[in-house]
């Protein structure tokens, strides 16, 4: 990430909106924004495969009964690739059917968090998380639900502050079996 170009772009942006980048409250803003970008867009630096390799700590299980592992309400935030607007109050829920091994629970949350640290669409974020979970766990059977608010809907344009977007992504058995989908959705309601 080119922090010097980000700093220059922020300075140019401040001037373009009629601000004075030399006033005391804004003098350090370009540097702060550049450092913030390194943090909030960290996921841009990695492919889905690289994220899967970063967080693929698994534990062998002796029996595979096709039981679902579900981690719900993982808090993440992201930024809309259309307006660079914050996607907030996002809750990610991930389920998968283990294939002779399970992922460390924190790894599922880390995968969701890292995938969200990109310019995104919520629909794409669900697909990315499902792909990374599949790669990291060796399971083809993954379900992801994301519920979130988008400031491009709440703070601008239509200005509907209470609008919530819910997306689902199903792969493998979750895509093929409506009963498994219903089990996933029922467990989310618990």
C-alpha positions as CSV (number, residue, x, y, z in Angstrom):
1,X,0.0,0.0,0.0
2,X,1.4,3.4,-1.0
3,X,0.9,5.5,2.1
4,X,2.5,8.6,0.5
5,X,0.0,8.5,-2.4
6,X,-2.9,8.1,0.1
7,X,-1.6,11.1,2.1
8,X,-1.4,13.2,-1.1
9,X,-4.9,12.0,-2.2
10,X,-6.4,13.0,1.3
11,X,-4.7,16.4,1.1
12,X,-6.1,16.9,-2.4
13,X,-9.5,15.7,-1.2
14,X,-9.5,18.1,1.7
15,X,-8.7,21.0,-0.7
16,X,-11.4,19.8,-3.2
17,X,-14.1,20.0,-0.6
18,X,-13.1,23.5,0.5
19,X,-11.1,22.6,3.6
20,X,-7.7,24.0,4.6
21,X,-5.4,21.0,5.2
22,X,-3.0,23.3,7.1
23,X,-5.4,24.2,9.8
24,X,-4.6,22.6,13.2
25,X,-7.3,20.0,13.2
26,X,-6.4,18.7,9.8
27,X,-2.6,18.9,9.7
28,X,-2.1,15.2,10.7
29,X,-5.2,13.9,8.9
30,X,-3.5,12.7,5.7
31,X,-1.0,10.6,7.8
32,X,-3.8,9.3,10.1
33,X,-6.0,8.3,7.1
34,X,-3.0,6.5,5.4
35,X,-2.3,4.5,8.6
36,X,-6.0,3.7,9.0
37,X,-6.1,2.4,5.4
38,X,-3.3,0.0,6.1
39,X,-5.4,-1.4,8.9
40,X,-8.9,-1.5,7.5
41,X,-7.9,-2.6,4.0
42,X,-5.3,-5.2,5.1
43,X,-7.2,-8.0,3.4
44,X,-6.5,-6.4,0.0
45,X,-2.9,-7.7,0.4
46,X,-4.0,-11.4,0.3
47,X,-5.8,-13.8,-2.0
48,X,-8.4,-16.1,-0.6
49,X,-5.9,-18.9,-0.8
50,X,-3.3,-16.9,1.2
51,X,-5.9,-16.1,3.9
52,X,-6.9,-19.8,4.1
53,X,-3.2,-20.7,4.6
54,X,-2.8,-18.1,7.3
55,X,-5.7,-19.4,9.3
56,X,-5.8,-23.2,8.6
57,X,-5.1,-24.5,12.1
58,X,-7.2,-27.6,12.3
59,X,-7.8,-30.5,14.7
60,X,-8.4,-34.1,13.6
61,X,-11.7,-35.6,14.6
62,X,-12.1,-39.4,14.8
63,X,-15.8,-39.6,13.8
64,X,-17.5,-37.7,11.0
65,X,-21.2,-37.8,11.5
66,X,-21.9,-34.9,9.1
67,X,-22.6,-32.7,12.1
68,X,-22.6,-29.0,11.5
69,X,-20.1,-26.7,13.2
70,X,-21.7,-23.2,13.5
71,X,-20.1,-20.0,14.7
72,X,-22.6,-17.1,14.7
73,X,-22.6,-13.4,15.2
74,X,-19.0,-12.7,14.3
75,X,-18.7,-8.9,14.3
76,X,-17.0,-7.4,11.2
77,X,-17.1,-4.2,9.3
78,X,-16.2,-3.5,5.7
79,X,-16.3,-0.7,3.1
80,X,-18.6,-0.7,0.1
81,X,-16.7,-0.7,-3.2
82,X,-19.2,1.6,-4.8
83,X,-19.2,4.6,-2.4
84,X,-16.3,3.7,-0.1
85,X,-19.0,3.8,2.6
86,X,-18.9,1.9,5.8
87,X,-20.8,-1.4,6.1
88,X,-21.4,-1.7,9.8
89,X,-23.2,-3.6,12.5
90,X,-22.3,-6.7,10.4
91,X,-22.8,-10.1,11.9
92,X,-21.3,-13.0,10.1
93,X,-22.5,-16.6,10.8
94,X,-20.6,-19.5,9.4
95,X,-21.4,-23.2,9.3
96,X,-19.6,-26.1,7.8
97,X,-19.6,-29.9,7.9
98,X,-16.2,-31.1,9.0
99,X,-14.2,-33.4,6.7
100,X,-12.3,-35.4,9.3
101,X,-11.0,-32.2,10.9
102,X,-12.3,-29.0,12.4
103,X,-10.9,-25.4,12.2
104,X,-9.9,-23.7,15.4
105,X,-12.9,-21.5,16.4
106,X,-10.9,-18.3,16.4
107,X,-9.7,-19.1,12.9
108,X,-13.2,-18.8,11.6
109,X,-13.6,-15.4,13.1
110,X,-10.2,-14.3,11.8
111,X,-11.1,-15.5,8.3
112,X,-14.3,-13.4,8.4
113,X,-12.5,-10.4,9.7
114,X,-9.7,-10.6,7.1
115,X,-12.0,-11.1,4.2
116,X,-14.0,-8.1,5.3
117,X,-10.9,-5.9,5.2
118,X,-11.3,-5.3,1.5
119,X,-13.4,-3.0,-0.6
120,X,-16.4,-5.3,-0.9
121,X,-20.0,-6.1,-1.7
122,X,-21.8,-8.0,1.0
123,X,-22.7,-10.7,-1.5
124,X,-19.1,-11.1,-2.5
125,X,-17.9,-11.1,1.1
126,X,-20.2,-14.1,1.8
127,X,-18.7,-15.9,-1.2
128,X,-15.1,-15.1,-0.2
129,X,-15.7,-16.3,3.4
130,X,-17.3,-19.5,2.1
131,X,-14.4,-20.2,-0.3
132,X,-11.7,-19.5,2.4
133,X,-13.5,-21.7,5.0
134,X,-13.7,-24.5,2.4
135,X,-10.0,-24.2,1.5
136,X,-8.9,-24.0,5.2
137,X,-11.1,-26.8,6.4
138,X,-11.1,-29.1,3.4
139,X,-14.9,-29.1,3.6
140,X,-17.0,-28.4,0.5
141,X,-20.1,-27.9,2.7
142,X,-20.2,-24.3,3.9
143,X,-23.0,-21.9,4.7
144,X,-22.5,-18.2,5.4
145,X,-25.1,-15.6,6.4
146,X,-24.3,-11.9,6.8
147,X,-26.6,-9.3,8.3
148,X,-25.4,-5.7,8.1
149,X,-26.2,-2.1,7.6
150,X,-24.7,0.1,4.9
151,X,-24.0,3.7,5.3
152,X,-24.5,4.1,1.5
153,X,-28.2,3.4,2.4
154,X,-28.4,5.0,5.8
155,X,-26.3,8.2,5.6
156,X,-26.7,9.2,2.0
157,X,-29.0,8.7,-0.9
158,X,-32.2,7.1,0.3
159,X,-31.3,7.7,4.0
160,X,-33.0,4.7,5.4
161,X,-31.3,4.3,8.7
162,X,-33.1,1.1,9.8
163,X,-32.5,-0.8,6.5
164,X,-30.7,-4.1,7.0
165,X,-29.2,-6.3,4.3
166,X,-29.1,-10.1,4.8
167,X,-27.2,-12.4,2.4
168,X,-26.6,-16.1,2.3
169,X,-24.1,-18.2,0.6
170,X,-24.4,-22.0,0.4
171,X,-21.9,-24.5,-1.0
172,X,-21.9,-28.3,-1.3
173,X,-24.5,-30.1,0.8
174,X,-25.9,-26.8,2.1
175,X,-26.7,-25.8,-1.5
176,X,-28.2,-29.1,-2.3
177,X,-30.2,-29.9,0.8
178,X,-33.0,-27.6,1.8
179,X,-33.3,-29.5,5.2
180,X,-29.7,-28.6,6.0
181,X,-30.4,-25.0,5.0
182,X,-33.4,-25.0,7.3
183,X,-31.3,-26.5,10.2
184,X,-28.7,-23.8,9.7
185,X,-31.3,-21.1,9.7
186,X,-33.1,-22.6,12.7
187,X,-29.8,-22.7,14.7
188,X,-29.2,-19.0,13.9
189,X,-32.5,-18.2,15.6
190,X,-31.4,-19.8,18.9
